[in-house]
Structures are given as structure tokens and as C-alpha cells.
Amino acid sequence: MESLPIENQRVKNVIDFTTKGNVLQFSKEIGISQPRINRLFSIDTRSGKYPLVSFEIVQAIINKFVNINAEWLLTGEGEMLKSDNNTPAVAEPQLPSGVPMLPFDAFAGIGTDVEGVNLDTIEERYVVPLFDGMKMDFMISVRGSSMYPKYNSGDVVACRMVQELLFVQWNKVYVLDTISQGVIIKRLKKSDKEGFVICKSDNEQYEPFEIPMSDIRTIALVVGVIRLE
């Protein structure tokens, strides 16, 4: 018989910890029906496999039980509980500051006319439980197809500021605030020309191009993505 998938086992561990194994109480706490939770621990007779843990269930758990480590629940890395032992098991109502959402698009392909990334002026902010614990400075929307299939137009990417170009990791995706092309999202590669970087699209229909490092005003590493089907 197929063993319980590790992702499903982590949900079971959360149930055991938060409600002492009471699935009915747990389902009421997170707002997901008891049958849906029960199905996670039973093999589907049609497929012969255990159902996958859905994004909706993961987000409901993280929203309700703030002392559960989101990274552990998603990937298994770290401990089940956050390091702050004083954090209550159930979230208390509060007004979170959230992550700033830049009011313009990272125009994947040809850039934009917007001048600069000024986080101090951003009023639109969002709380994203799945990004809890990640070091990120802002979110921004992708527009265009040059980074397909890695990122689609309409995806929202979470970004972490990079203070110096010396700390750039080659072949990673970055959001660049440039003087010549505005804000673009590209995969950066090392150039043979001193003082330049290669901006490469994942979509092979777009040719790579080089820009001088002096053209880059702000640079941020893409560390996460929210995608709507």
C-alpha cells in the first residue's frame, strides 16, 4: 500500500498539534470542510493515490495558525513551529503593514517609461502568508511574454533588493530599474565586456542584449511568484 505523502503527513502533524487530532474541530478552525481534510489521508479509489494538499488548504492553515512555519509546511525545511514560542496558536486581529505593491508593471520585453522604484511612496500593500518569513521588499506585476514560460503576463513577483551589483547571482531573474529602458525583468548573465551585463529572456523569440552597469539604478532579485490560472 502506498505510504502517506510527506506533504499530507505535515498537515496531519499540524492537526495533531493544534486540535489534538480532532479533524472536525480543525476543519472548523481553518474554514475547510471536514470531508476535504479527511480525503487527504485516504487513497482515492479512482486514481489509486492520495490527493494532493491544495494551495487553499495550505493558505487556510497559515492564515489561522500564525505559529506554524510556512516554509516547513510547504517544503519540509526547518521546524514546524516558528522560533518565537510566545506566538499564539491562533492569529489575533491586527492591522498588518504588508508588502508594497509597486503601482507599475515590470514590462517584460520592452520596459516602461516609469522613472525609478521609490518604495517610500507606495501605499498599496498586501499580506501574503505564503511569503511569511521570506526577506522581500516589494511585489510587482509582469507584463509581456519575454520571460515565458518561467513567468506569464499578469504574474506577481516578489522581489528582494540587491545593494551592490557585486552580489548579483548570475543566471538568476532580476527586476531592473534602468535609465534607458525603465523597469524590466530579465535573467542576468555575465558579459565578456567589462562593466556590462547580459539581459536574457527565457522566451527564445527575444534576443538577449547588453546594458552597462552604470545604466542600472536599482536591482532586485525575484524570490517568489503568485500566479492566477
Sequence and secondary structure as in RCSB ss.txt:
>XXXX:A:sequence
MESLPIENQRVKNVIDFTTKGNVLQFSKEIGISQPRINRLFSIDTRSGKYPLVSFEIVQAIINKFVNINAEWLLT
GEGEMLKSDNNTPAVAEPQLPSGVPMLPFDAFAGIGTDVEGVNLDTIEERYVVPLFDGMKMDFMISVRGSSMYPK
YNSGDVVACRMVQELLFVQWNKVYVLDTISQGVIIKRLKKSDKEGFVICKSDNEQYEPFEIPMSDIRTIALVVGV
IRLE
>XXXX:A:secstr
     HHHHHHHHHHHHHHTT HHHHHHHHT  HHHHHHTTS BTTTTB     HHHHHHHHHH TTB HHHHHH
  S SB S TTS SS        EEEEEEEEETTT  S     GGG   EE  GGGTTS   EEEEEESSTTTTT
S TT EEEEEEES GGG  TT EEEEEETTTEEEEEEEEE SSTTEEEEE SSTTS  EEEEGGGEEEEEEEEEE
E   
